[in-house]
């Protein structure tokens, strides 16, 4: 997911996407713990997407003068 894509999303869409990514990260960690995960790099990709979204949310909050 690209930063420009996240910036174009509404706040509600960003929240839904973040919630979905947290769920996906949980499922990937669970699959890794039970030795069912074939591609371990997918965990890293999901974590980075979560970090990107949280960065954009923080930037938007600071630009509006709100603390998160």
N, C-alpha and C positions, 0 to 999 in steps of 0.2 A: 504494500500500500504506500502510495506516495504522499508527501506532505501537502501538495497542492490539492489532492483529492480530499484529504481530511479537512482542509480549510474551507472547501466548498460545501461541506456537509452542514446540516442544521444541528443545533445543540441536541435535539432529541435523537437524531440519527447517530451522532457521535456517542451518545450514551448507550444506545442499543448496540452499536458496534463494539464498544468497550466491554459491555456485559458479555457479548458473545465471545470475545477474545479471551476473557477470563475463564469462561466455561471451557473453551477449547484448550487453554493451557492446563486446566485441571485434568481434562480427559487425556491429554498427551502425557502428563506426569503419571497418571494412573496406569496408562498402557505401558509406560517405560518401567514402572515398578513391577509389573506382572510379566515383563519380558515379551510383550506383544508389539512393541513399537519397532518398526523396521527403519524408519528415517529419523534419527535423533536430531537432525538439524532443524526439523520443523518446530521443535520447542524454542530454539533460538529465534526463529523467524517470528513466532507469535509474541515472544517477549519483546522483541524490537518494535513490533507493531503497537503493542500496548504502550511502550515508552514514547513512540511518536505521537500517539493520540494524547497522552497525558501532557506532553510538551506543548502541543497546540492549545489544549484547554488552559494550561497555565499562562501561555502568551495572551490568549483572549481575555482571561481574567485580569491580568496585569494591565492590559491596555484599556480595560473598562474601569480600572481603579478598584477592583475587588480582590480580596485575598482569598486564596483557596486553602 
